[in-house]
């Protein structure tokens, strides 16, 4: 069975330089995987350069066997690993379809991953639409954790969000007016040069969930 894993690390401020150096050599550490990306992170509120969190870094990997990153573990003060099963995946990432969705029904915790490469001429219009959606998702029932991800300071952004169940994610996506309006505008505004949406079953979470931006207690509400 293929391993799909989200790795997230929190590094102390004194190790930010070491983290950026590791990002500069990321391709070397991802060799031999079916697919892999190292990612910077942010709060997900604005998706601009000011949203970046230089003390948190992430990687998404698709491999034939479990993957470890000891060089990152050495500089991290906390970390989390989320083991995933792709349920739905639409779109491409760097010209590839990285996840092989099973399409099965899943009643437990789910993780949603979105990523997009913005068209430079459409980026400002996209960023203006973000605050309304970000406000909605922060208060959405069933949201357990969220943060932004990016491959570059601007224009190559995405989101990671963890939900109590698929019904909560679907309710947010199609019933919240700001998000629904953003979906409706996407074809006409042509924000994205490339985009991907994937939904995963969360098979397990190990490590410190606070690194994921976890909201304690919401699993039971």
Secondary structure as GFF3:
##gff-version 3
##sequence-region A 1 221
A	DSSP	beta_strand	3	11	.	.	.	ID=ss1
A	DSSP	three_ten_helix	13	15	.	.	.	ID=ss2
A	DSSP	alpha_helix	16	24	.	.	.	ID=ss3
A	DSSP	alpha_helix	26	29	.	.	.	ID=ss4
A	DSSP	beta_strand	35	42	.	.	.	ID=ss5
A	DSSP	three_ten_helix	49	51	.	.	.	ID=ss6
A	DSSP	beta_strand	52	63	.	.	.	ID=ss7
A	DSSP	alpha_helix	70	75	.	.	.	ID=ss8
A	DSSP	beta_strand	76	91	.	.	.	ID=ss9
A	DSSP	beta_strand	110	118	.	.	.	ID=ss10
A	DSSP	three_ten_helix	120	122	.	.	.	ID=ss11
A	DSSP	alpha_helix	123	138	.	.	.	ID=ss12
A	DSSP	beta_strand	143	150	.	.	.	ID=ss13
A	DSSP	beta_strand	156	163	.	.	.	ID=ss14
A	DSSP	alpha_helix	166	175	.	.	.	ID=ss15
A	DSSP	alpha_helix	177	189	.	.	.	ID=ss16
A	DSSP	beta_strand	192	207	.	.	.	ID=ss17
A	DSSP	three_ten_helix	209	212	.	.	.	ID=ss18
A	DSSP	three_ten_helix	218	220	.	.	.	ID=ss19
###
